Amino acid sequence: MKKSSVQTITAIVVLATGVALTYIDYFNPPSGEIAASVLDYLRHTMFFAGSVLGVKNYVDYRMSHKKEDC
């Protein structure tokens, strides 16, 4: 499996866990309130996924343009 595939899968799985945890916490008593720790976890998962996917896309973009220059 390629390194980029592992990065993409990891980012998607981590982001999905953050969204799932937030969704579950929203319906736990008291209903409609999300704990600060859950929001902090969601923030970290979004930051991780964004940085992994953003860096991957940037490197792919730069590498494709570098091949055209040669």
C-alpha positions in Angstrom: 0.0 0.0 0.0 1.4 3.4 -0.9 2.3 5.9 1.8 -0.2 8.5 0.4 -3.1 5.9 0.6 -2.2 5.2 4.3 -2.2 8.9 5.1 -5.5 9.5 3.4 -7.2 6.5 5.1 -5.8 7.5 8.5 -7.0 11.1 8.1 -10.5 10.0 7.1 -10.8 7.4 9.9 -9.6 10.0 12.5 -12.0 12.6 11.2 -14.8 10.1 11.2 -14.1 9.2 14.9 -14.3 12.9 15.8 -17.6 13.4 14.0 -19.0 10.2 15.5 -18.0 11.1 19.0 -19.5 14.6 18.7 -22.7 13.1 17.3 -23.0 10.6 20.2 -22.2 13.2 22.8 -24.9 15.5 21.4 -27.6 13.0 22.2 -26.3 12.0 25.6 -27.9 13.6 28.7 -28.1 16.5 29.0 -29.4 16.4 25.4 -28.2 19.1 23.1 -25.0 19.9 24.9 -21.5 18.9 23.7 -18.8 18.7 26.3 -15.7 20.9 25.8 -13.4 17.9 25.8 -15.4 16.4 22.8 -15.2 19.7 20.9 -11.5 19.8 21.7 -11.1 16.3 20.3 -13.0 17.2 17.2 -10.8 20.3 16.7 -7.7 18.1 16.9 -9.1 15.6 14.5 -10.1 18.3 12.0 -6.6 19.9 12.3 -4.9 16.6 11.8 -7.0 15.6 8.8 -6.6 19.0 7.2 -2.9 19.1 7.7 -2.4 15.6 6.4 -4.6 16.0 3.3 -3.4 19.6 2.7 0.3 18.7 2.8 -0.4 15.6 0.7 -2.2 17.7 -2.0 0.5 20.4 -1.9 3.3 17.9 -2.4 1.4 16.1 -5.2 0.7 19.5 -6.9 4.4 20.6 -6.7 5.6 17.2 -7.9 3.3 17.2 -10.9 4.4 20.7 -11.9 8.1 19.8 -11.3 7.8 16.9 -13.8 6.3 19.3 -16.4 9.3 21.7 -16.0 11.9 19.0 -16.8 
